[in-house]
Structures are given as structure tokens and as C-alpha cells.
Amino acid sequence: MSYLEKMLESKIQSKLIRKLESEGAYVLKVSVCNKNGYPDVTAFMPDGTVEFYEVKQKGKKPRPLQEYRLKELSKYGKCYVYDGEAKRVYSGCEDSNDSTEQEEQTTPDI
């Protein structure tokens, strides 16, 4: 990824963080984590829910490991892919209050 692309994604992350904090969320931007593929932004919302955001440039999609992490985290909160203009609910994620069984998952190659 070029410096310009990285800068662009970081600007999108900053915009998202400002928006979430203006809504009263406690927001963490995770740069280093013991779990590869962990989403870029974690937001603890005022209503007690947790939201996970994978930030991407417009038209780009999460890598397979990022998709795996979003699906894995869906049992703890809502998962989104955010491109600076729209936040899309990650299709593999379900509301944390949903009682449906999660399918068995294997970690994709890193």
C-alpha cells in the first residue's frame, strides 16, 4: 500500500473517530493487537453496545482475515465496513443479541 493510500485511510479513520466521539462513544483505534486482522476502530457506544469498524478506501473490501475477524467479533457487537461516506453492516455479522448459532470457523492463512 502506498503512502498516499495509507494517508487516505488514516483520514477516513480520523473522520469516523470524530463522528463516533461526537455521538458520545468511547473510541479506540487499534494499531497493534495480538490478533491479526482485528478491525481498525472499536467504539463503546453510550447505550452499552460495541461496534467494530474495518475502515477501507471507497471500493475496497476487507481481506479474508479481516472478514474472519469481523465474523468472529459479531457475537460481541455490530460490525461495519466504513469507507468515509457510508458504513455498511458486514454481511457476516449479526446483532450481539441474536441467539442464532455461529458456524464453526477456521482462521485464514495470514
Secondary structure as UniProt FT lines:
FT   HELIX           3..22
FT   TURN            23..24
FT   STRAND          26..29
FT   TURN            36..37
FT   STRAND          41..44
FT   TURN            46..47
FT   STRAND          50..55
FT   TURN            58..59
FT   HELIX           64..73
FT   TURN            74..76
FT   STRAND          78..82
FT   STRAND          87..89
FT   TURN            91..92
FT   TURN            96..97
//
